[in-house]
Amino acid sequence: MTGTSTGSAGGGGSMGEKFLERIHEHLRVNSIRSRSSQQIPNVNVDYSMLAQGLAIYGLPQKDLIEPNIEPYLKSVDFIESLADVYRRLETCPQSERWRVYTEQCALLRGLTDPKLCKRSLRLARQHAVDVHSKVVLSAALKYERREEELLGISSVECSGKYLDCPKATLVPGYSPEFVDDKCGCHPVSMEVDEAEHSVDEEECSISAEECDMSFWIGSEEIRCNRYFMSSLSRPFKAMLYGGFMESKREKVNFTQNGISGKGMMAAEIFSRTKSVEKFGLEVVLELLSLANKFCCDEMKSSCDVFLADKVVDMETAMLLIEYGLEETSYLLVAACLQVILRELPSSLNNPVVLKLFCSSEAKERLALAGHASFDLYNLLTQVAMNEDLKANSTVMLLERLGECAADGWQKQLAFHLLGCIMMERNEYKDAQKWFKIAVEAGHTYSSVGVARTKHKGGHTYKAYKLMNSLIANYTPSGWMYQERSLYCNGKEKMMDLNTATELDPTLSYPYKYRAIMQMEDNNTAASITEIEKVINFKVSPDCLELRAWFLIAQEYYEGALRDVRAIVTLDSSYMMFHGKLHGAHLVELLRQHVQQFNLAECWMELYDRWSCVDDIGSLAVVHQMLSNDPGKSLLLFRQSLLLIRLNCNKAAMRCLWMARNHATTDHERLVYEGWILYDTGHWDEALAKAEEAIALKRSFEAFFLKAYALSDPDSSLDSSNSTYVIQLLEDALRCPSDGLRKGQALSNLGAMYVESGKLDLAADCYMTALDIKHSRAHVGLARVYYLKNQRNAAYDEMTKLIEKSKYNASAYEKRSEYCDRDLAQSDLSMATKLDPLRTYPYRYRAAIFMDDRKEAEAIAELTKPLAFKSDLQLLHLRATFHDSMGDSTSAIRDCEAALCLHPSHKDTLELYNKALKQVKREET
């Protein structure tokens, strides 16, 4: 096999070898030398002055790091809840599926992957039937994707896709098959064409033969036909042909009915033409009022459609929604709501908008028009909570949400959220009331809120007993022990915190508490070690803040500045020291006492940080560079790449948008827009942007983007043409760029060569990448050695990466592939210790247990991470094990939970169908 691979590489790769030689020489000559070889001038720093200045903020306090109560639906058996949702999706009528998808969205909102929630919202919109639901779900989807969309786009502007089209949203009916279609609408013109609204003389006048009566409004006569007018509605028919005096009169006084002569003339024309298209806005509003007063359903519907079509911006929406609510005009109100909701969150800052939603009376007005729903208020409360958690308007919207709640899960969510908000407002009595109602509705997790409010009210023992009963009555979870730890002291508290970490190592509070305890014992080094246990796999501002605090106590200001720079990159408004000092201000304080680098030195430092796989350190360097050049789009782009590596996707998207907005050329803008589209799963559009950018200028980033879009395994594009992707990567490497990006491109090119069987060329790529300090290339080179049956060399490569890397859990995991079982077990144990979110080590150990016929241990090994990470591969493997053990019921449950997360996973679908058939055979 080795000979074949090598021959393949050499047989058709002479051009590739020459290309790599040129790239290698170019990078060798132009690479930036390491900072370690430079002499850094000594700087006189008065550390005592800084220490005295920061001493006023004291040390972190345990009482002020209390964990928040999560404002989501949280099940005590999440896997079963996922499975239940999937079962109901499979069995409910098609027209009801959107309701289950909205529940699924609420259930998935607490997970770390926002794509799952967005997918559920998209499916809910796809299967929605009535206009109101379409309007609300479209707006909710737009709000969730607000950081992915171009700035300056009108709220009613159409993207060209049916699912996002505002006009399609206002069309009732079940049409899921059109979800991927292009819509044929055009932007509505804001200008009123006077000619369009002029009434033809022919239509305006009525012949003497047709005219057999007239309506008088003041001194104005409107001639009309009795039969046509009576056809407008039953009240008109009764008036003109029934027992009323008007039926015997040729002239009917209509002055007191609130319509002008112009409006009545329009009604007469409508009675014959059944159209309002020729009338102006004010006339149609009069017709709408008349139609409501005299039950003219056809005329009301025509006015409704006409007026809804005129809602093109926020100003028009705010004007017409009052008319719509007053006349209970369903489609008009829907069109106005669509604009208002698509302008969230900014529209919620308008007091007039708040007045439309907040009070009970406002909700009743919406209900009369057919537009008060749980989904509407769920969207509004999510936005309000993100904007201002403690505002009175947020409370009022949540109260309306509770009034709209009908299903069990809706009541659980509404009342739990009310409890959370009251807790934030320190209104503990009301908070406890709402939490108790949520528990009664079936939301067991709200018991945490009940316990917390009891504790705040001085009944700590009652809170402790409540959490005790929860642990006794349900399968214990990490959050249960974490909560109970708040209500005890000493060894018992530490035991609960340790158990919480064992059951759910993603909970940050236990690490923070233990770290502060070490700090109080004057063991700063141990406190830093403790908090780094969670930072190693889960970067968050609060944990970085603690480490910075500890480093300041050690007077290691360079390390503290690194962490604070990372914090303000993640959250520019973050307040340090329990909310006492703005993060940006602390940066300014610290930087005065730390050696500052010029631009060239910053690039050298960035290379060093990148080389030792220190993403947080790299992030801090880029932040320093941006402080000198805040509009540098290249640096903002690099910042976004680092944030993606740290799984900080929201902050990464924000930086990517800033890079796009600061782009100085069309070419640069197209590249960044392409990466935005790529990162949000729009691969076809990303490819189009890349090609458009290349047409303007051949650049590294444009070619690299195109190669990425074509080679992504999750995309719908044809990724089989590896030769073309190789050519694109070679084109990218011929273009100017820095070593950091070229190292990544060389690694990608090496991977493509491996896929093509050209192992020697792949090895050359990885070695060239290593020459320019791209340490992650060790992974690819190890893979090449392994494929060449050089297992020891592969093991050595991964050992080199472990020694270089600051964060090396993935390196331990990869090295386990190149050693015997005992060493692999050791490496995977270390990987789990460093990063418990990595699932491969659990799957490997479970497989070993199954090989050794230790089935219970294998199931337990997979169940452990599923308590804190709902992962497709873990669920699929556990379902497979259950199936092999003959436990079809458990296999079906795990398959259903997995399919709730990833409904099209082929292997899980096959296993699911197999288990279902087995159950049917057993039943018969």
N, C-alpha and C positions, 0 to 999 in steps of 0.2 A: 504493500500500500504506500509505503514511503517513497519507493522508487517511482510509482505511478504519479504521485502528487508532484514530486520534484520534476519529473519529465514533463508533466502538464504545464508547470510554470515555465520551464525553460523552452519547451517546444514552440510556444506561440507568444512568448513574452519578451522578445529582444527589445522591442520599442519600449515596453514597460520598464525594463531594466535600465535603459538609457535615460528614460524620464526620471526614474528614482535617483540615478546618479547625479543628474543636474539639480534636482530638488535638494538632495543631501548636501551638495557643495554650496548651493545658495544659502541654505539655512546655517551651515557650519560657519560661513564667512560673516553672515549678518546677525547671528544669534546674539542676544544680549548676555554679557557675562554676569555671573552671580554677584550679588551684593556682598557675599561673604568675603570676597577677595579685596574689597575696598576698605579704605581707612575712613571711618566715620569720625568727624571732629568731636572733641569733647565739648559738652555744653554745661555751663554752671546752672544748676536747677535748685531753687529753694523749695525743697519738698515739704519742709516744716510749715511754710506759709499755706500751701495747698491743704495739708492735713488739718490745720487749724480751721481753714475755711469750710472744709467738708464735715468737720466734727459736729457742727450744729445739727446735722441731719441724723446723727446717732447711728446705731446699728439696726439691722432689720429686726422687726418684732414678730414673734410667732402669732400673736393675736390678730395681726393685720394681714395675714396671708390665707385667711379662711377660704376654702374652695367655693366657687360659685355653684349655685343650683342650676343645672343645665336647663335652658328654656326650650326643651324639645320633648316629644314623645319618647319615652325610654322604657323599654319592656324588660321585665325580669327574665324573660326567655326570648331573646331577640331572634334566634334561629327559628323558633316555632312561629313567631310573629311574621317573619319573612315568608315562611312556608304557607301560612294561612292566607296571606295576601295573594300569593301566586295561585293557590287553589281557587280562590274566589274570582281571580281574573280569568281562569280557564273555564269556569262554570257559569259565570253571569252572562246575561244577554249582551250582545255587542253594544247596544245603545246605552248600556249602564256601565261600561268598562271605564269611562272617564272618571266616574265617582271613585272607583277602586284605585285608579292611578293617582288621584289627588291624595288619597289615604297613604298610598305607597310613598309619595313624595314627602309627606309629613313624617313618616317612619324613617326614611333615609336621610332626612335633613341633619340629623345628629352625627352622621358619619363624616369622615375627613375628606371624602372624595365628592366635590360638588357636582361632578358630571352625572352622578347617579340621580341626584335630585332633579337636575335639568332634564335628563332623559325622561323621567316620570312625568314632569310637567309637559314636555313635548307630546308624549303619548296621550296625556289627558286632553290636551288641546286637539290632537288629531281625532280623538273619538268623541269630542263634545258634540252635542246635538243642538241645543238652543243657543240663540244669539248671546244672551247674557253670559253663559258659561264660556263661550268662545272669546268674548271680549275680555273677561276677567283672566282667563288662563293665558291668553295671548299677552296681556299686559304683565302677568306674573313671569312669564317666560322672558319677556323683554327686560324686566327688572333684574332677573337673575343673570342675564347676559349683558348687563349695562356696561361692563368694563371691556366687552369684546367688540363694541360697536363704534363706528366712526363718530367723531364729535361733529355737532352742527347739523345732524340729520333731523329733519322734521319728524314729529311723533307720528304723523300719518303717512310718512313717505314709505313706499313699498320697496322691498328688497328684490322683488321679481319672483319670489317663491310664494306658492299658494298658502302655505302654513303661516307665513308672516304678513300676508296681505291684509291691510285694514278693511278693504272692501269685501273680501271673502269672509272676514270675520262677521260681517253684518248679514250674511246669508244664512238663514236657518236650515237645519237638516243634517243628517248623518252622512258624511262623505270622507271617510278615512283614506280611501284609495287615491285621493288627490293630493296627499300630503307632500309628495316629492315633485309635483307638477309645477310648471311655471305659470304664473298668473298673467292675464292679458290686460291688466289695468294700466292706466296712465295717471300721472299726478293731476289732481283736481286744480283747475285754474282758480285763483283767488279773485279774479276780476269778473265783474258782472257784465255780461253782454246785454246792453239795453235792447238791441234788436231781438235777442232771444226771448226777452220778457215782454215784448210788445204783443198785443192781441190783434190778430187779423180782423179786419173790418167784417169779413164774412162771418166769422165766429161771433163777433161782438153783436152784430145786428141780427134780429130775428124777424122773419117775414110776417106780414099782417095775417096771413093765413094760419101760421103756426101760433101766433100770439093770441091767447084767449084769456089772459089775466096779467096783472102786474102787482109788484110789491112796491110800496112807498116807504122810503126812509127819509124822513123830514120832507123836503120839497122835491126830492129826487125820485123819479119813476124808473123802475127796472121791469121792462116787459119780459114775459116768459111764457112757457107752455106748461099748463097745469099738469099734464100727464108726466112730462119729463121731471118736473119739480117733485111730484109725488113719488117718483121712483127713487129719490135720494134716501128715504128711510120710512119706516112705519109711522113715526110722528108726523112727517110731512104728508103722508098719504091720508092719515086720519084728519089732519087739518084741512086738506084740500078736497077730500072726497067723503069725509065722515059727517057726523052730525053737528059739527061746529059751524058758527056763522060764516067763517072764512070760505067754506065750501060753496056758499051761495053768492059770494061777492066776486066781482071782477077786479076790484082793487083791495089789496090787503095791506094794512098799516103794520110795518115791521120795524118801526123806529126804536122800540124799547128792547130789542133783542141783541144789542151790543155789536152790531155789524154795520160797516159803512156801505154807502151805495156802491163803491168800487168792489168791495168784498162780495156784496149780494149779486152784482153782475157776474163776478167770477163763479159764484155758486150756480147761477143760471147756465153759464157756459159749460161748467163741469157736468151739469145734469144731462147735457147733450153729447159732450165729447169724452167724458170720463177721464179727463187728464188735467193736471195742474201745471204741466211743464212750461206753459206760456206765461205764467204769472210771476210777479216779483215776490220777494221774501215776506214783506209785510202783508201782502194779500193772502198768501198761503197760511200765515199765522192766524189771520182772521177766519179763514176757511176751517182751520183745525179747531178753533174755538166753537164755530158754528156746528161743525160735525159732532163734536162732543155733546153740545147742548141738545141737538136734535137726533142723536144716535145714528148719524150717517156713516156707517162702518166703512163703506167703500171709499168715500171721500176722505175719511180720517186716515185710512191706510195709504192712500195716494199722497196726502199731505205729509204723513210720517216718513215715507220713503224720500220724498222731495227734500224735506228739511234735513233729514239725516245725511243726505248727500252734500249738503252745504256746510257741514261741520268740518272745517279744514284746519283749524288752529285753536289754540287755547282761548283766545278772545271770543271767537264765535261759540265755542263750547260753553263758556261761562254765561254768555248771553242767552243761548237757546235752551240750556238745561232747565232753567226756571219755567219756560213755556212748556217744555216736555213734561216736567213733573206736575205742573198745574193741570195739564190736559191729559195726564197719564198716557203719554205718547211713547210706547215701548221702544220703537226703533230709534226715535230721536234721542231719547235718554241714553240708549245704548251707544249711539254715535258720540254723544258728548262725554259719556263715561270713558269711552275708548281713548279719547284725546287726553282726558285728565289723568287716567291711569297710566298711559304710556309716557306721561311727563314725570312720573315718579322717579326720584323722591322730591324733586323741586316743587311740584304742584302741591305737596302736602304742607309746604311752608306758607301757602296762601290761606289767610283766615277765612276767606269766602268758601274755599274748597273744604276746609275743616267743618264749616257750618253745614255743608251738604251731607256730612256723614256722621258727625259725632253724637248728636243728641238722639234720644228715643224718637222724638217727633220726626227728625230727619230720616231715620231709618224707616219709619212708617210711610213717609212720602215715597221713599224709594221702593218700598214693598208694594204700594198701590200701583206703581208703574212697572212692577215686575222685576225690580232690580235690587232687592235686598237679599243677600245670600251669605252663607258661611264663607264661601270661597272669596267673595269680595272683601269681607272684613278680615279674613285671614291674610290676604295680601296687604291691606292697609295697616294691620297691626305689625306685620313683619317689617314693613318700611318704617313705621313710627318708632318701633323698638330700636332699629338700627340708627335712627336719627337722634332720638332723645328718649332714653329709657324711662325717665322719671316724670315726663310731662303729663299734665292733666289730660291733654288730648289723647295721649297714648292709653291712659286708663279708660277714658270714655269709649275709645274704639274697641278696646278689649271687652268692655261691658256689652257692647253691641254684638261682638263676636259670640259671647256667651248666650245672648238672646237668640242668635241664629243657629246655634248648635243643635243638631237633631240626633245624629248618630252617636254611638258611644265614644268613638275615638275623637269626635269633634268636641264633645263635652270635656273629655279628659284633657285635650290640648288647651281649650279656651280657659278652663278654670285653673289649670296648672300655670299658664302664662300670667293670669291675674295674680296668682300667689307670688310668682317671681317678681312681678313689677312692684307689688305692695312691699315685698321684702326689700327691694332696692330703695324704696321710699321710707324705709324704717317704720312702716305701719304694720307692726307685727300681728296685731289682733286681726286685722282684715286679711293679712296674708295667710294666717293659720286657717281662717274660715274657708278661703278659696282652696287651699291645699287639701283640706278635709273633704270638700265637695268633689275635688278631682279624684281623691282616693275612693270615695263612694262610687264614683263613675267608673272605677276600674283601673285607675292609673296608680299602680303601687309605688312607683318611684316618687310620687308626690309626698309619700310618708317622710321623705328626707326633709321636705319643707315644713311639715308638721313638727318634726323633731327639732329643727333649727329654730322655729319660732317659740317652741316651748323653752328651749335653752336661753333664747334672748329674753324671755319673760321670767327667767330665774328658776325654771323647773328643769334643771339639768338631768336629774335622776329619771324623770319621766321621759325625757328625750332618749336617755340611755336605754331604758326598758323598751321603748318603741323600736329602736334599732336592733335590740336583742331579739325581739319577736320576729322581726323581718328576717334576720339571719337564720332563725330556727325554722321558719315556715317556708322558706324558698331556698333554691340552690344559691349558696353564698356567692356574691360578686365582690369585686374589689371596692366598688363605691360604697357598699354596705359597711365594710370594715373601716374605710376611710371616714365615713360619717360618724360611726360609733366612736372613733378615736377622738373626736372633738369633745366627747362627754366623759372622758376618763383621764387619768394622769399616770405618771410614772411608767413602770414596766408594762402595765396593761396597755397604756397608750402606744408605747413603742411596739408592742406585740401586734396590736391592731394595724399600725402603719406598715409593719413588715409583711403582714398577711395581705394587706391591700396591694402592696407592690408585687407580691408573689402571684396573686390572682390577676392583677391588671397592672403591669409595669408601665403603662402609658399614663397613669395618673401622676401628675407632677407634684401635688401637695405633699405626699410623704417624703419625697426627696428634699423638697424645700424645707420642711419642718426639721428633718434630721440634719440638714446642712446648717440651719440656724442654731440648733442645739450644739453642734460641734463648735460653732463660732462663739457661743456663750461660754463654752469650756476652754476658750482661748486656743482652739485647735483649728486655725484658719486653713491650713493645708488640707486637713480632713474634710472641712466644709466645702472647699473647692472640688475635691475629689468626688464628694457625694453629689453635688449639683451637676457635675460634668457627666455623671451616669445618665441623666436624662437629656442633657444637651447633645450628647453623642448621637442620639437618634431622633430627637424631637426638639427642633429649635423654636423657641418662643421668647417674646420680649421679657416676660416676668422671670424666667429662669436665667436668661442672660443678665438681667438686672442684678439678680442676687450674686452671680459670679463677679460682676463688675464691682459690686459693693464689697465683696470679700477681698478682691484684689486691691481696692483702694485702702482697705484696712491694712493690707500688707505693704502699702506704699509702692505697689507695682502698677504705676499709672499708665504705662504703655499698654499692658494687657487690659486694664480697665477701659482705656480709650478705644481699643479694638472692639470690645463688647458693646460700648455705648454707641459707637458708629454703626454697628450691626443693628442695634435696637432701633435707632431712628431711621434706618433704611427700611426695616420691617414696618414701623409705625412712626411716621414723622411727628405725631402729636403726643407721643408717649411721655408720661410724667414719672420721673424717677423718685426714689426715696419715699415710697408710700404716697405719691401724688404731690410732693412738695417742690420738685424742681423739674423744669422741662428738660427733656433729653438733649435737645440741641444746645441748651445753655451749659449743660455739663460737658458736652464736647468742647465748647469754647474754654471752659475752665481747665480741663485736662490738657488740651493741646498746647497751652502756654507752658506746660511743664514737661513736655515730651519732645524729643528730637523730631523736627519736621523735615520731610524729604522734598526735594524738588521733583519736577515731573519725571526726569530720567530715573532718579532713585526710586520713585514710586513704581515705575514699570519694572525695575529690577526686583523690588520687594514683591510685586505681584507675581513675577515668575517664581520666586522662592516659595511663596504661599501656595501657588498652583502646583508646584512640583511636589510638595509634601502633602497634597490633597487636604489643604486647610481652607475649606470654603468660607468659614466665618472670617478668618484672617484676610482672605482675598476680598471679601465683601467690604471689610473695613478699609482696605487700601483703595478700592474703587470709590468709596465714599469720600475719602480724603482728596482724591483726584477731582471728583465732582465739585467739591467745595471751592476749588480754584477755577473750575470751568463748568458751572451747573447746567449749561445748555448743550454740552457735548453729547450728541446722540450716540456716538460709538461707545462711550463709557456707560451710558444708560442701558444700551443693549447688552454690554458685558454684565452689568449689574443684574439684568433680568435672567441671564443664563445661570449665574450663580444662585439666584433665588430659586430657580427651578430645581437645581441640584439639591437644594435644602428643603424641597417640598413646600416652599412658601409660594404657592401658585398665584394667589391673589396679588401679593406684592410684586411678583414677577410680571404679571400682566400689566400692572400699573406702570412699572418701569418701561416695559416694552411700548406702551402707549406714549409715554413721555419721550422715548427715543423717536417714535414716529412723528410726534408733534414738533420736535426740535430738528427734524431732518432739514438739511439745507438744500438738497437737490431732489428732483422727482425720482431719480434712480434710488436714492437712499430711502425715501419714503415708501416706494413700492416694495423694497426688500423687507422693511419692518412690518408693513401691512401683510406681506406674505407670511412672515413668522407668526404674526397674530392669528392669521387664519389657520396656519398649521397647528399651532398650540391649542386651538379650539375645535380641532377635528374637521376643518373644512379643507381637505387635501386638494380637491380639484381646483378650488379658488386660489389656494396657495401656489399651486403649480402655474396657474395663469399669471399670477403676480410675478413669479420668478421669471417666466418667459418674457413678460413685458419689461422687466428690469434689464434682462440680458440684451433685449433689443435696443435699449438706450445706452447700455455700457456693459462690457464684459468685466465682471468683478468677482472676487472670491465669494462674497456673501450670496450673490445672486445664483452662481453655479452650485454653491453648497446647499442653498435652500431647495433648488430644483432636485438635486440628488436626494436630499432628505425626503421630499414629498413623494418621489418615485419609489423609494426603497422602504418606506414605513410599512411594516407588516399589517397594521390595523387599517390602512387606507383601502379604498375601493379601486385604487389605480393598479395597473399591471406592474407588479414588482418583480416579474420573472426575468426581465431583460437586464441582467446584472452587468453585461458588457457596456450598455449605455450609461448606467450609473457610474461605472468605473471611469468612463470617458469624461463624465461631468465632474467627478472628483479630481481627475487629472487637470481638467481645464481650470478648476478652482485653484489648485495648487500652483498653476502657472501665473496666477494673478497676485498682485502685491497684498500682503497681510502680515500680521505679526505671528510670532511663533506659537502663541497660545492657541489661536484658531487653526493654524496649520497643523499643529500637533493633533488636534481633534480630527481634522480632515484626513491626515495620514492614518490614524487609527480606523476611521471609517473605510478608507480605501483598503487597508489591510483586511478588514472583515469581509469586504466584497471579494478580495482575492482568495480568501479562505473558502468562501462560498463557491467560488469557481474552481477550487482545487489547485490554485497556484500558490503553493505554500512558501516557496522561496521568495517570491515577490511580496507576499504578505509579511514574511519575516523582515525583509528589507524596509518595508513601510514602518513596522513597529520599532525597529532599531533606529531609524531616522527620527521618529517621534521622540524616542527616549533621549536621543542626542540633544534635542531642544527642550528637555526637561518635562516632557509630557508623561508623567509617571504612570498614568492609567494604561499606557501602552503595554506595560508588563502583563496585563490580563490577556491581551491579544497574542503576545509573543508566547506566553505559556500555553495557550491553546494550540498554536502552531507546533510547538515542541511535542505536545501530547499527541497530536495527529500524526507526527513523525515517529511515534513510539519512543520518544525521549522523555519519559515520565519524570525522571529525576530533575532534568533541566527545567521542565514545567514547574515542578515544585519549588525549585530554587528561584525562578522568576517571581513567583507569588510571595516568596519569603522576602525578596528585595522590596516588593511593594509594601508589605507589612511593616518593614523597617523604616521606609520612607514616610508612610502615611500617618497623619495625625488622627484621622478617623478611618479605621481599617477593618470594620466588621465585614464589609463585602469581600475584602482581600482574604480574610480567614475562610469565608464561605467558599470562595473560588479555589483556594489552595486545597480544601478538603476533597476536591475532585481528582487530585493527583497523588493521593497517598492511600495507604491501606486503611482498613476499617477502624482500627484503634486510633490512629493519628487523625483520621477524618472525624471521628466522634469528638476528639479533643478540640479540633479546629472549630467544629460546628457548635460546641458548647461555648467556646469563646465568642463566636459570632452572635449567639443568642444573648450572651451576657452583655455584649456591647450594643446590640440592636435587636431587642425582642420582637420588633415588627417584621423582621425578615422571616419568611415562611418556609424557605427551603430546608433549614435545619430541622424543623419539626417534622416535615414530610419525610426526610431522610431517616430520622430516628424511628418514626412510626413504621416505615417500611422494614427497617431492621427488626423491629419487634414482631412484625407479621411473618418475616422469614423465619424467625425463631419460634413461631407458633404462640407468641404471647399476645393474643388478640385483644384482651382487655387493656393491656398496657399501650398497645398501638392506638386504640380508640381514645384513651386518656391523653396520649401525647398530642393528638390532633384537637381534642376538645379544649385543651389548655389555651392555645392562642385564639381559638374561636370565641372565647369569652371576651376578648377585647379587640379582635380584628375579624370582621366578617369577610373572609377571603374565598374566592371561587375555587382555587386549587385545593385549599384545605377541605372545603365542603365536598368537593368532587371525590377526593381521595377517601374521606371518611365514609361517604356513601358507597364507594367501591368496596371498602372493607366490610361495611354492614351487609352488603349484598353477598359477598363471599362467605360470610358467616351465616347466611340464611335469614337475616333480619331485614326482610323486605320493607316493613313499615318504617324503620329508621332510615333505610336507604332512600325511600320515597321522600321522607321529610327533608333530608339533606339535599336531595336533588331539587326539590321545590324551592328551598331557600337559596340555593345556588342560581337557579333559573330566575328567581326574583331579582337577583343582582345582574345576571347576564343571560337574558332569555334565549339567546341564539347559540349558546355554547353546545357544539355538536356532540361531544363525548358525553356531556351530562344529559342531553336529551335522549341519547341512545340508552344510557343506563336507566334513566327514568322510565322510559317505555318498557324496557325489559322487566323492571321491578313491578310495574303496574300489571303486566301480563302474569307475572308470577303470583301476585296477590289474587288475581281473578281465578287462576287455576286452583289455588288453595281453597278459595271460597266455593268452587264448584266440586 
